[in-house]
Amino acid sequence: MVFQFLIAGGAILMLLLGWIAVQKVARAFARRHPEFGAYREAGAGCGTGKCACASVDHCRKRDVEH
């Protein structure tokens, strides 16, 4: 039982570390190849509905209307 718990915890940790490595590689690729545009974080930026874009005023107006 404890061994399975350690295996599951280790697997989750490895997945998280793997995702961090993927993000690091993607950022490095974006720096080396600016012709493809800026690196965008998942879930951020315009169009996500989270008001993370540069036009914060637009988000404030939308929040007031609702």
Kinemage of the C-alpha trace (Angstrom):
@kinemage 1
@onewidth
@group {chain A} dominant
@subgroup {mainchain}
@vectorlist {calphas} color= white
{ca met a 1} P 0.000 0.000 0.000
{ca val a 2} L 2.721 2.488 0.953
{ca phe a 3} L 4.778 1.419 -2.052
{ca gln a 4} L 1.869 2.187 -4.415
{ca phe a 5} L 1.456 5.598 -2.773
{ca leu a 6} L 5.140 6.374 -3.332
{ca ile a 7} L 4.934 5.206 -6.945
{ca ala a 8} L 1.886 7.423 -7.580
{ca gly a 9} L 3.520 10.431 -5.914
{ca gly a 10} L 6.710 9.890 -7.906
{ca ala a 11} L 4.769 9.602 -11.152
{ca ile a 12} L 2.925 12.865 -10.499
{ca leu a 13} L 6.195 14.599 -9.634
{ca met a 14} L 7.829 13.310 -12.823
{ca leu a 15} L 4.882 14.528 -14.925
{ca leu a 16} L 5.093 17.998 -13.402
{ca leu a 17} L 8.859 18.182 -13.895
{ca gly a 18} L 8.414 16.962 -17.472
{ca trp a 19} L 5.887 19.723 -18.162
{ca ile a 20} L 8.291 22.330 -16.769
{ca ala a 21} L 10.991 20.981 -19.093
{ca val a 22} L 8.624 21.192 -22.089
{ca gln a 23} L 7.813 24.819 -21.263
{ca lys a 24} L 11.518 25.647 -20.946
{ca val a 25} L 12.262 24.089 -24.343
{ca ala a 26} L 9.329 25.962 -25.928
{ca arg a 27} L 10.541 29.302 -24.525
{ca ala a 28} L 14.064 28.648 -25.796
{ca phe a 29} L 12.708 27.739 -29.230
{ca ala a 30} L 10.639 30.939 -29.319
{ca arg a 31} L 13.729 33.003 -28.432
{ca arg a 32} L 15.747 31.363 -31.216
{ca his a 33} L 12.967 31.730 -33.796
{ca pro a 34} L 11.269 35.128 -33.379
{ca glu a 35} L 9.783 34.829 -36.880
{ca phe a 36} L 7.140 32.461 -35.445
{ca gly a 37} L 5.925 35.036 -32.922
{ca ala a 38} L 6.151 35.340 -29.177
{ca tyr a 39} L 5.823 32.394 -26.810
{ca arg a 40} L 2.352 32.277 -25.293
{ca glu a 41} L 1.663 30.688 -21.944
{ca ala a 42} L -1.188 28.204 -21.901
{ca gly a 43} L -4.363 29.815 -20.613
{ca ala a 44} L -3.045 33.357 -20.875
{ca gly a 45} L -3.387 36.067 -23.455
{ca cys a 46} L -6.269 37.525 -25.365
{ca gly a 47} L -9.202 35.343 -26.212
{ca thr a 48} L -9.123 33.143 -23.130
{ca gly a 49} L -11.803 35.034 -21.253
{ca lys a 50} L -9.470 35.533 -18.300
{ca cys a 51} L -8.565 39.177 -19.028
{ca ala a 52} L -4.858 38.419 -19.222
{ca cys a 53} L -4.317 40.456 -22.378
{ca ala a 54} L -2.811 43.906 -22.640
{ca ser a 55} L -6.181 45.638 -22.867
{ca val a 56} L -7.078 45.556 -19.182
{ca asp a 57} L -9.483 48.467 -19.714
{ca his a 58} L -11.581 46.292 -22.005
{ca cys a 59} L -11.830 43.643 -19.279
{ca arg a 60} L -12.876 46.207 -16.690
{ca lys a 61} L -15.627 47.483 -18.986
{ca arg a 62} L -16.873 43.964 -19.571
{ca asp a 63} L -16.930 43.211 -15.820
{ca val a 64} L -18.992 46.339 -15.151
{ca glu a 65} L -21.541 45.418 -17.833
{ca his a 66} L -22.202 41.956 -16.368
